[in-house]
Amino acid sequence: MITPIDLWLETAHEAHALRAQVAYLEEAWLRAEADADYWYFRACNAVASDAK
């Protein structure tokens, strides 16, 4: 028999797992943004140096 406490514990566990996944995805997003910025500015600098 499933009790309300069992349901609450399962829900709390699921919520914790989802928060961990969201944190991981946020970190991955920030890394991807940093990589995109790096390559964008590198490409801009290459174009600027070619224009001289």
N, C-alpha and C positions, 0 to 999 in steps of 0.2 A: 504494500500500500504506500502510495506517495503522499507525503505530508506537505503542508505549506512550507515548512522549513526546508525540506528537500528541494522544492521548487525555487525557493529564495536562494539557496546555496548554488543551485545550477545556474540561475539567472546571474548571480554575482560573478560566478566563474566565467560565464559567457561575456559579461560586460568587461571583465578584466582582460580577457583575450582580445576583445575588439579594441580596447584602448591601446593595447600593445601593438596591434596591427596598424592602427591609425598613426601611432608614434613612428613606427617603422616607415610608413608611407610618407609621412611628413619629412622625415630625414632624407629619404630617397628623392623627394621632390626638390628639397633644398640643394642636394648634391647635383641633381640634373640642371637646376638653374645656374649653379656656379659653373658647371662644365659648359653650358651654353654661353654664358658671359665670357668665359675664357676664350672659347673658340671664336666668338663674334669679335672680340677686341683684337685677337690675334689676326683675324682676317682683315679687319679695318686697318691695322698697323701695316700689314703687308701691302694693301692697296695704297695706303698713304706713302709708303716708302717707294713704291713703284712709280708714283706720280711725280716724285722729285726729279 
